[in-house]
Amino acid sequence: MSVLIYGIIINIGVPLLIDLKDDFKDAKFVIELSNEINPQMSLAAFPESILKSQKEDTGCVGRVCIYNPDKWKYSQFYFYLDRPEGLSKNNVYQILHISRG
């Protein structure tokens, strides 16, 4: 399923990992890394392999990984208080507002 907001398509997926630190609410930037899942009969081993590949980063205040089994893709999001250096502008987004319920 996808949602269209102001001309941007946002893919909806199944949450695999949500790891948010106390200062997550103050995050101003997010990095999105997207990858494909190799088609297979079962995704039972998929979550473990993705969790092992998670990037460790001391400046990160939150990590979220979602996967979309019908599109055979997953996205990892890393949240930061300050803009991370040395990354392509295509993968770094400025956060304007975070709502937590």
N, CA, C and O atoms as CSV, one atom per row, in Angstrom:
chain,resi,resn,atom,element,x,y,z
A,1,MET,N,N,0.841,-1.158,0.000
A,1,MET,CA,C,0.000,0.000,0.000
A,1,MET,C,C,0.894,1.232,0.000
A,1,MET,O,O,1.939,1.229,0.651
A,2,SER,N,N,0.509,2.280,-0.712
A,2,SER,CA,C,1.231,3.550,-0.740
A,2,SER,C,C,0.261,4.681,-0.441
A,2,SER,O,O,-0.940,4.560,-0.684
A,3,VAL,N,N,0.783,5.776,0.085
A,3,VAL,CA,C,-0.016,6.962,0.386
A,3,VAL,C,C,0.588,8.128,-0.393
A,3,VAL,O,O,1.808,8.285,-0.429
A,4,LEU,N,N,-0.254,8.937,-1.011
A,4,LEU,CA,C,0.211,10.108,-1.753
A,4,LEU,C,C,-0.054,11.352,-0.919
A,4,LEU,O,O,-1.201,11.661,-0.598
A,5,ILE,N,N,1.027,12.072,-0.564
A,5,ILE,CA,C,0.901,13.295,0.224
A,5,ILE,C,C,1.640,14.401,-0.516
A,5,ILE,O,O,2.853,14.310,-0.708
A,6,TYR,N,N,0.932,15.439,-0.932
A,6,TYR,CA,C,1.530,16.584,-1.613
A,6,TYR,C,C,2.450,16.156,-2.749
A,6,TYR,O,O,3.539,16.709,-2.902
A,7,GLY,N,N,2.026,15.179,-3.546
A,7,GLY,CA,C,2.796,14.756,-4.706
A,7,GLY,C,C,3.943,13.815,-4.402
A,7,GLY,O,O,4.671,13.430,-5.317
A,8,ILE,N,N,4.131,13.425,-3.131
A,8,ILE,CA,C,5.189,12.491,-2.759
A,8,ILE,C,C,4.537,11.164,-2.389
A,8,ILE,O,O,3.610,11.127,-1.579
A,9,ILE,N,N,5.023,10.072,-2.984
A,9,ILE,CA,C,4.483,8.760,-2.641
A,9,ILE,C,C,5.257,8.214,-1.454
A,9,ILE,O,O,6.485,8.134,-1.485
A,10,ILE,N,N,4.537,7.841,-0.415
A,10,ILE,CA,C,5.135,7.243,0.772
A,10,ILE,C,C,4.703,5.789,0.812
A,10,ILE,O,O,3.513,5.490,0.909
A,11,ASN,N,N,5.668,4.888,0.738
A,11,ASN,CA,C,5.365,3.469,0.803
A,11,ASN,C,C,5.110,3.071,2.252
A,11,ASN,O,O,5.820,3.503,3.161
A,12,ILE,N,N,4.116,2.264,2.450
A,12,ILE,CA,C,3.767,1.777,3.775
A,12,ILE,C,C,4.305,0.365,3.906
A,12,ILE,O,O,4.199,-0.428,2.971
A,13,GLY,N,N,4.879,0.043,5.050
A,13,GLY,CA,C,5.456,-1.279,5.238
A,13,GLY,C,C,5.210,-1.815,6.630
A,13,GLY,O,O,4.510,-1.208,7.440
A,14,VAL,N,N,5.801,-2.966,6.888
A,14,VAL,CA,C,5.680,-3.656,8.165
A,14,VAL,C,C,6.876,-3.247,9.029
A,14,VAL,O,O,8.016,-3.411,8.595
A,15,PRO,N,N,6.652,-2.721,10.236
A,15,PRO,CA,C,7.782,-2.346,11.080
A,15,PRO,C,C,8.561,-3.583,11.524
A,15,PRO,O,O,7.976,-4.565,11.981
A,16,LEU,N,N,9.866,-3.524,11.386
A,16,LEU,CA,C,10.737,-4.611,11.806
A,16,LEU,C,C,11.539,-4.190,13.032
A,16,LEU,O,O,11.752,-4.988,13.945
A,17,LEU,N,N,11.984,-2.930,13.051
A,17,LEU,CA,C,12.792,-2.421,14.147
A,17,LEU,C,C,12.377,-0.991,14.438
A,17,LEU,O,O,12.249,-0.176,13.524
A,18,ILE,N,N,12.168,-0.689,15.704
A,18,ILE,CA,C,11.943,0.682,16.153
A,18,ILE,C,C,12.790,0.866,17.399
A,18,ILE,O,O,12.502,0.286,18.445
A,19,ASP,N,N,13.843,1.680,17.284
A,19,ASP,CA,C,14.772,1.920,18.378
A,19,ASP,C,C,14.941,3.434,18.503
A,19,ASP,O,O,15.709,4.039,17.754
A,20,LEU,N,N,14.228,4.044,19.448
A,20,LEU,CA,C,14.217,5.501,19.597
A,20,LEU,C,C,14.806,5.888,20.945
A,20,LEU,O,O,14.396,5.356,21.977
A,21,LYS,N,N,15.768,6.813,20.943
A,21,LYS,CA,C,16.367,7.306,22.183
A,21,LYS,C,C,15.505,8.430,22.746
A,21,LYS,O,O,14.584,8.909,22.084
A,22,ASP,N,N,15.807,8.843,23.960
A,22,ASP,CA,C,15.008,9.875,24.633
A,22,ASP,C,C,14.954,11.188,23.859
A,22,ASP,O,O,13.927,11.867,23.871
A,23,ASP,N,N,16.051,11.556,23.181
A,23,ASP,CA,C,16.064,12.826,22.453
A,23,ASP,C,C,15.613,12.685,20.992
A,23,ASP,O,O,15.835,13.589,20.186
A,24,PHE,N,N,14.992,11.572,20.656
A,24,PHE,CA,C,14.463,11.364,19.301
A,24,PHE,C,C,13.523,12.489,18.889
A,24,PHE,O,O,13.520,12.912,17.733
A,25,LYS,N,N,12.731,12.969,19.829
A,25,LYS,CA,C,11.745,14.020,19.519
A,25,LYS,C,C,12.392,15.301,19.011
A,25,LYS,O,O,11.718,16.142,18.416
A,26,ASP,N,N,13.698,15.458,19.241
A,26,ASP,CA,C,14.420,16.648,18.798
A,26,ASP,C,C,15.155,16.436,17.473
A,26,ASP,O,O,15.878,17.324,17.023
A,27,ALA,N,N,14.979,15.281,16.848
A,27,ALA,CA,C,15.673,14.977,15.586
A,27,ALA,C,C,15.286,15.993,14.513
A,27,ALA,O,O,14.121,16.373,14.392
A,28,LYS,N,N,16.268,16.422,13.746
A,28,LYS,CA,C,16.059,17.403,12.679
A,28,LYS,C,C,16.354,16.841,11.290
A,28,LYS,O,O,15.987,17.449,10.284
A,29,PHE,N,N,17.017,15.679,11.230
A,29,PHE,CA,C,17.376,15.080,9.943
A,29,PHE,C,C,17.180,13.581,9.995
A,29,PHE,O,O,17.301,12.957,11.049
A,30,VAL,N,N,16.875,13.011,8.835
A,30,VAL,CA,C,16.720,11.567,8.721
A,30,VAL,C,C,17.399,11.105,7.426
A,30,VAL,O,O,17.327,11.776,6.396
A,31,ILE,N,N,18.053,9.954,7.504
A,31,ILE,CA,C,18.657,9.312,6.339
A,31,ILE,C,C,17.796,8.109,5.994
A,31,ILE,O,O,17.402,7.348,6.877
A,32,GLU,N,N,17.507,7.938,4.723
A,32,GLU,CA,C,16.776,6.753,4.258
A,32,GLU,C,C,17.702,5.922,3.379
A,32,GLU,O,O,18.273,6.417,2.407
A,33,LEU,N,N,17.839,4.650,3.740
A,33,LEU,CA,C,18.592,3.692,2.935
A,33,LEU,C,C,17.631,2.592,2.516
A,33,LEU,O,O,17.061,1.912,3.369
A,34,SER,N,N,17.443,2.408,1.217
A,34,SER,CA,C,16.496,1.412,0.709
A,34,SER,C,C,17.241,0.287,0.004
A,34,SER,O,O,18.250,0.512,-0.663
A,35,ASN,N,N,16.732,-0.907,0.162
A,35,ASN,CA,C,17.320,-2.088,-0.461
A,35,ASN,C,C,16.225,-3.047,-0.896
A,35,ASN,O,O,15.069,-2.932,-0.491
A,36,GLU,N,N,16.621,-3.986,-1.726
A,36,GLU,CA,C,15.691,-5.011,-2.180
A,36,GLU,C,C,15.886,-6.290,-1.382
A,36,GLU,O,O,16.976,-6.576,-0.888
A,37,ILE,N,N,14.811,-7.049,-1.267
A,37,ILE,CA,C,14.843,-8.359,-0.628
A,37,ILE,C,C,14.889,-9.389,-1.748
A,37,ILE,O,O,14.119,-9.303,-2.705
A,38,ASN,N,N,15.786,-10.357,-1.633
A,38,ASN,CA,C,15.814,-11.420,-2.631
A,38,ASN,C,C,14.536,-12.241,-2.518
A,38,ASN,O,O,14.229,-12.754,-1.443
A,39,PRO,N,N,13.778,-12.374,-3.623
A,39,PRO,CA,C,12.552,-13.177,-3.569
A,39,PRO,C,C,12.865,-14.602,-3.118
A,39,PRO,O,O,13.817,-15.224,-3.588
A,40,GLN,N,N,12.047,-15.100,-2.202
A,40,GLN,CA,C,12.224,-16.438,-1.648
A,40,GLN,C,C,10.877,-16.952,-1.151
A,40,GLN,O,O,9.918,-16.191,-1.028
A,41,MET,N,N,10.817,-18.222,-0.873
A,41,MET,CA,C,9.560,-18.825,-0.439
A,41,MET,C,C,9.136,-18.345,0.952
A,41,MET,O,O,7.942,-18.210,1.220
A,42,SER,N,N,10.094,-18.088,1.831
A,42,SER,CA,C,9.775,-17.680,3.192
A,42,SER,C,C,10.644,-16.490,3.596
A,42,SER,O,O,11.825,-16.428,3.253
A,43,LEU,N,N,10.057,-15.562,4.315
A,43,LEU,CA,C,10.802,-14.423,4.838
A,43,LEU,C,C,11.161,-14.627,6.312
A,43,LEU,O,O,11.493,-13.668,7.009
A,44,ALA,N,N,11.096,-15.874,6.786
A,44,ALA,CA,C,11.346,-16.153,8.204
A,44,ALA,C,C,12.738,-15.707,8.648
A,44,ALA,O,O,12.884,-15.205,9.763
A,45,ALA,N,N,13.768,-15.875,7.806
A,45,ALA,CA,C,15.136,-15.501,8.182
A,45,ALA,C,C,15.442,-14.044,7.853
A,45,ALA,O,O,16.465,-13.515,8.288
A,46,PHE,N,N,14.580,-13.397,7.099
A,46,PHE,CA,C,14.824,-12.017,6.666
A,46,PHE,C,C,15.023,-11.047,7.827
A,46,PHE,O,O,16.000,-10.297,7.809
A,47,PRO,N,N,14.146,-11.021,8.838
A,47,PRO,CA,C,14.323,-10.032,9.913
A,47,PRO,C,C,15.683,-10.133,10.596
A,47,PRO,O,O,16.296,-9.104,10.880
A,48,GLU,N,N,16.159,-11.310,10.860
A,48,GLU,CA,C,17.442,-11.474,11.536
A,48,GLU,C,C,18.596,-10.957,10.676
A,48,GLU,O,O,19.513,-10.317,11.192
A,49,SER,N,N,18.558,-11.229,9.377
A,49,SER,CA,C,19.641,-10.774,8.503
A,49,SER,C,C,19.662,-9.249,8.398
A,49,SER,O,O,20.734,-8.650,8.307
A,50,ILE,N,N,18.500,-8.624,8.411
A,50,ILE,CA,C,18.438,-7.160,8.337
A,50,ILE,C,C,18.927,-6.538,9.643
A,50,ILE,O,O,19.660,-5.549,9.620
A,51,LEU,N,N,18.531,-7.101,10.769
A,51,LEU,CA,C,18.962,-6.549,12.050
A,51,LEU,C,C,20.480,-6.621,12.194
A,51,LEU,O,O,21.082,-5.730,12.793
A,52,LYS,N,N,21.103,-7.659,11.656
A,52,LYS,CA,C,22.556,-7.781,11.703
A,52,LYS,C,C,23.227,-6.730,10.834
A,52,LYS,O,O,24.354,-6.323,11.114
A,53,SER,N,N,22.545,-6.286,9.777
A,53,SER,CA,C,23.142,-5.315,8.853
A,53,SER,C,C,22.919,-3.871,9.290
A,53,SER,O,O,23.407,-2.952,8.632
A,54,GLN,N,N,22.195,-3.652,10.384
A,54,GLN,CA,C,21.919,-2.289,10.832
A,54,GLN,C,C,23.217,-1.555,11.121
A,54,GLN,O,O,24.104,-2.076,11.798
A,55,LYS,N,N,23.316,-0.361,10.610
A,55,LYS,CA,C,24.475,0.500,10.790
A,55,LYS,C,C,24.514,1.021,12.228
A,55,LYS,O,O,23.519,1.548,12.726
A,56,GLU,N,N,25.652,0.875,12.887
A,56,GLU,CA,C,25.825,1.439,14.231
A,56,GLU,C,C,26.359,2.856,14.089
A,56,GLU,O,O,27.306,3.090,13.338
A,57,ASP,N,N,25.766,3.791,14.797
A,57,ASP,CA,C,26.175,5.183,14.680
A,57,ASP,C,C,25.917,5.882,16.006
A,57,ASP,O,O,24.775,5.950,16.462
A,58,THR,N,N,26.958,6.397,16.621
A,58,THR,CA,C,26.815,7.021,17.934
A,58,THR,C,C,26.002,8.309,17.889
A,58,THR,O,O,25.402,8.679,18.898
A,59,GLY,N,N,25.961,9.014,16.741
A,59,GLY,CA,C,25.201,10.256,16.629
A,59,GLY,C,C,23.733,10.048,16.321
A,59,GLY,O,O,22.967,11.010,16.267
A,60,CYS,N,N,23.340,8.825,16.121
A,60,CYS,CA,C,21.971,8.492,15.737
A,60,CYS,C,C,21.068,8.482,16.972
A,60,CYS,O,O,21.402,7.855,17.978
A,61,VAL,N,N,19.918,9.178,16.901
A,61,VAL,CA,C,18.985,9.217,18.032
A,61,VAL,C,C,17.761,8.341,17.803
A,61,VAL,O,O,16.868,8.281,18.649
A,62,GLY,N,N,17.719,7.665,16.665
A,62,GLY,CA,C,16.606,6.752,16.390
A,62,GLY,C,C,16.854,5.948,15.132
A,62,GLY,O,O,17.426,6.446,14.162
A,63,ARG,N,N,16.413,4.683,15.160
A,63,ARG,CA,C,16.515,3.815,13.985
A,63,ARG,C,C,15.166,3.140,13.790
A,63,ARG,O,O,14.540,2.676,14.743
A,64,VAL,N,N,14.738,3.095,12.544
A,64,VAL,CA,C,13.494,2.420,12.189
A,64,VAL,C,C,13.747,1.640,10.905
A,64,VAL,O,O,14.344,2.160,9.963
A,65,CYS,N,N,13.298,0.408,10.872
A,65,CYS,CA,C,13.396,-0.398,9.657
A,65,CYS,C,C,12.003,-0.930,9.343
A,65,CYS,O,O,11.341,-1.515,10.200
A,66,ILE,N,N,11.567,-0.719,8.105
A,66,ILE,CA,C,10.280,-1.259,7.653
A,66,ILE,C,C,10.513,-2.067,6.391
A,66,ILE,O,O,11.424,-1.781,5.613
A,67,TYR,N,N,9.683,-3.074,6.196
A,67,TYR,CA,C,9.785,-3.825,4.950
A,67,TYR,C,C,8.425,-3.994,4.328
A,67,TYR,O,O,7.394,-4.007,5.001
A,68,ASN,N,N,8.459,-4.125,3.013
A,68,ASN,CA,C,7.247,-4.259,2.220
A,68,ASN,C,C,7.362,-5.565,1.446
A,68,ASN,O,O,7.952,-5.592,0.366
A,69,PRO,N,N,6.800,-6.662,1.990
A,69,PRO,CA,C,6.969,-7.965,1.365
A,69,PRO,C,C,6.358,-8.077,-0.033
A,69,PRO,O,O,6.834,-8.877,-0.839
A,70,ASP,N,N,5.328,-7.309,-0.339
A,70,ASP,CA,C,4.733,-7.440,-1.681
A,70,ASP,C,C,5.578,-6.751,-2.751
A,70,ASP,O,O,5.435,-7.066,-3.932
A,71,LYS,N,N,6.453,-5.821,-2.371
A,71,LYS,CA,C,7.346,-5.160,-3.333
A,71,LYS,C,C,8.774,-5.705,-3.229
A,71,LYS,O,O,9.634,-5.319,-4.020
A,72,TRP,N,N,9.042,-6.604,-2.256
A,72,TRP,CA,C,10.367,-7.188,-2.043
A,72,TRP,C,C,11.405,-6.095,-1.798
A,72,TRP,O,O,12.484,-6.110,-2.390
A,73,LYS,N,N,11.067,-5.135,-0.911
A,73,LYS,CA,C,11.965,-4.029,-0.581
A,73,LYS,C,C,11.880,-3.733,0.920
A,73,LYS,O,O,10.911,-4.082,1.594
A,74,TYR,N,N,12.933,-3.077,1.414
A,74,TYR,CA,C,12.909,-2.580,2.788
A,74,TYR,C,C,13.663,-1.260,2.863
A,74,TYR,O,O,14.526,-0.972,2.034
A,75,SER,N,N,13.323,-0.463,3.870
A,75,SER,CA,C,13.970,0.830,4.082
A,75,SER,C,C,14.412,0.943,5.525
A,75,SER,O,O,13.705,0.543,6.450
A,76,GLN,N,N,15.604,1.500,5.693
A,76,GLN,CA,C,16.137,1.770,7.018
A,76,GLN,C,C,16.232,3.284,7.177
A,76,GLN,O,O,16.731,3.975,6.289
A,77,PHE,N,N,15.757,3.794,8.299
A,77,PHE,CA,C,15.769,5.224,8.573
A,77,PHE,C,C,16.620,5.470,9.819
A,77,PHE,O,O,16.462,4.798,10.838
A,78,TYR,N,N,17.525,6.447,9.716
A,78,TYR,CA,C,18.393,6.831,10.822
A,78,TYR,C,C,18.153,8.312,11.111
A,78,TYR,O,O,18.256,9.147,10.212
A,79,PHE,N,N,17.835,8.634,12.360
A,79,PHE,CA,C,17.457,9.989,12.748
A,79,PHE,C,C,18.604,10.673,13.506
A,79,PHE,O,O,19.288,10.047,14.316
A,80,TYR,N,N,18.802,11.980,13.226
A,80,TYR,CA,C,19.918,12.742,13.795
A,80,TYR,C,C,19.467,14.110,14.270
A,80,TYR,O,O,18.511,14.683,13.748
A,81,LEU,N,N,20.175,14.628,15.277
A,81,LEU,CA,C,19.932,15.990,15.749
A,81,LEU,C,C,20.558,17.001,14.790
A,81,LEU,O,O,19.973,18.052,14.529
A,82,ASP,N,N,21.740,16.688,14.265
A,82,ASP,CA,C,22.461,17.560,13.334
A,82,ASP,C,C,22.610,16.851,11.994
A,82,ASP,O,O,22.598,15.622,11.927
A,83,ARG,N,N,22.750,17.638,10.925
A,83,ARG,CA,C,22.878,17.053,9.585
A,83,ARG,C,C,24.150,16.221,9.497
A,83,ARG,O,O,25.241,16.733,9.748
A,84,PRO,N,N,24.022,14.940,9.142
A,84,PRO,CA,C,25.202,14.079,9.000
A,84,PRO,C,C,26.077,14.564,7.843
A,84,PRO,O,O,25.568,14.985,6.805
A,85,GLU,N,N,27.368,14.502,8.027
A,85,GLU,CA,C,28.319,14.957,7.017
A,85,GLU,C,C,28.656,13.836,6.034
A,85,GLU,O,O,28.557,12.653,6.361
A,86,GLY,N,N,29.055,14.232,4.827
A,86,GLY,CA,C,29.592,13.297,3.846
A,86,GLY,C,C,28.584,12.369,3.196
A,86,GLY,O,O,28.960,11.308,2.698
A,87,LEU,N,N,27.321,12.742,3.188
A,87,LEU,CA,C,26.302,11.890,2.578
A,87,LEU,C,C,25.644,12.611,1.412
A,87,LEU,O,O,25.588,13.840,1.379
A,88,SER,N,N,25.152,11.841,0.464
A,88,SER,CA,C,24.433,12.404,-0.675
A,88,SER,C,C,23.191,13.134,-0.179
A,88,SER,O,O,22.500,12.651,0.718
A,89,LYS,N,N,22.910,14.283,-0.753
A,89,LYS,CA,C,21.708,15.037,-0.367
A,89,LYS,C,C,20.434,14.283,-0.718
A,89,LYS,O,O,19.373,14.574,-0.166
A,90,ASN,N,N,20.524,13.313,-1.636
A,90,ASN,CA,C,19.339,12.555,-2.047
A,90,ASN,C,C,18.804,11.666,-0.930
A,90,ASN,O,O,17.621,11.327,-0.931
A,91,ASN,N,N,19.649,11.283,0.021
A,91,ASN,CA,C,19.222,10.371,1.074
A,91,ASN,C,C,18.995,11.054,2.412
A,91,ASN,O,O,18.533,10.412,3.355
A,92,VAL,N,N,19.312,12.352,2.521
A,92,VAL,CA,C,19.161,13.076,3.777
A,92,VAL,C,C,17.976,14.028,3.656
A,92,VAL,O,O,17.893,14.829,2.725
A,93,TYR,N,N,17.064,13.923,4.618
A,93,TYR,CA,C,15.870,14.763,4.606
A,93,TYR,C,C,15.817,15.575,5.890
A,93,TYR,O,O,16.184,15.084,6.958
A,94,GLN,N,N,15.360,16.820,5.784
A,94,GLN,CA,C,15.148,17.651,6.961
A,94,GLN,C,C,13.770,17.340,7.527
A,94,GLN,O,O,12.787,17.253,6.790
A,95,ILE,N,N,13.712,17.176,8.827
A,95,ILE,CA,C,12.442,16.882,9.507
A,95,ILE,C,C,11.827,18.204,9.956
A,95,ILE,O,O,12.472,18.992,10.648
A,96,LEU,N,N,10.603,18.439,9.568
A,96,LEU,CA,C,9.921,19.656,9.978
A,96,LEU,C,C,9.079,19.457,11.227
A,96,LEU,O,O,8.900,20.386,12.015
A,97,HIS,N,N,8.561,18.244,11.410
A,97,HIS,CA,C,7.719,17.964,12.579
A,97,HIS,C,C,7.652,16.463,12.813
A,97,HIS,O,O,7.554,15.685,11.865
A,98,ILE,N,N,7.704,16.062,14.068
A,98,ILE,CA,C,7.516,14.660,14.459
A,98,ILE,C,C,6.342,14.596,15.410
A,98,ILE,O,O,6.336,15.294,16.424
A,99,SER,N,N,5.355,13.782,15.112
A,99,SER,CA,C,4.225,13.562,16.012
A,99,SER,C,C,4.367,12.171,16.628
A,99,SER,O,O,4.596,11.186,15.926
A,100,ARG,N,N,4.230,12.113,17.908
A,100,ARG,CA,C,4.269,10.824,18.597
A,100,ARG,C,C,2.999,10.675,19.385
A,100,ARG,O,O,2.615,11.558,20.151
A,101,GLY,N,N,2.341,9.532,19.188
A,101,GLY,CA,C,1.064,9.306,19.843
A,101,GLY,C,C,1.128,8.573,21.118
A,101,GLY,O,O,0.097,8.334,21.746
